[in-house]
Amino acid sequence: LHECNLLDRQAVAKLPAAQNIVFMAGKKFGSTGAECDTWAMNVYMPGIVAERFREAAISVFSSGNIYGLVPVGSGGSTEEWPLNPIGDYAQSVVGRERMFEYASRHYGTKIVQFRLCYAIDLRYGVLRDVAEKVYAGQPVDVCMGHYNCIWQGDVNAVALRSLRLAASPPRILNITGPETVAVRYVAQRFGQLLGKKPIIVGEEAPTAILNNCAAAFASFGYPRVSLDLMMQWIAHWLEIGGAS
């Protein structure tokens, strides 16, 4: 274990060399009012790391939200779609990608831009957010009515396997589950699993952040954990008082 302040260029320079890296460092939550910190962590710091580890193969965790909103029936953004990042967080994530792209194009660093959206665990994620409201008898707002999601364990497996696809210029991969998930359906299904009547409010918007992962599925196959199995696990976790 090597602890390091990744904003400290001299400290990063002392880290041991590595052949393969999964880069997950960054800042997402708490960006409002601290935008400069978000940009430092998501753009300046990746530049330091990319320079230090220019000889490594690097799977860079990015975000599918940098494509922006697309029509629900579009099938989702593919890797070829233009980027439309909205807000400081999404814009800084594009900055992170650009720093690693610079290293790839100038130093030959092998990179995979790992555009993830959204990872699910028993303790967190967009499925648990809905489940908690159904369980507590709170309204579920379906205005932002659709998304993609994928089990965190499947994400981890693909992140490690993706290192074999790292390239210069960078390889880009969208990573998420195969379904366009409807929040209304998720609330209704959790109602069945938890023995609760969901309270659903609002009407679905015609657009959402949705990604098409056909390219990743062609390389790695489909995720092992299905949408319904994720919901069964999360419902059980809530009922036994599992941690958030």
ABEGO torsion letter per residue (X at the ends): XBBBBAABAAAAAABBBBABBBBABEBABGABGAAAAAAAAAAAAAAAAAAAAAABBBBBBBBAAAAEBBBAAAGEBBAABBBBBBEAAAAAAAAAAAAAAAAAAAAGBBBBBBBBOBBBBAABEAAAAAAAAAAAGBBBBAABABBBBBBAAAAAAAAAAAAAABBOBBBBBBBBBABBBBAAAAAAAAAAAAGBBBBBBEBBBABBBBBBAAAAAAAAEBBABBAAAAAAAAAAAAAAGBBX
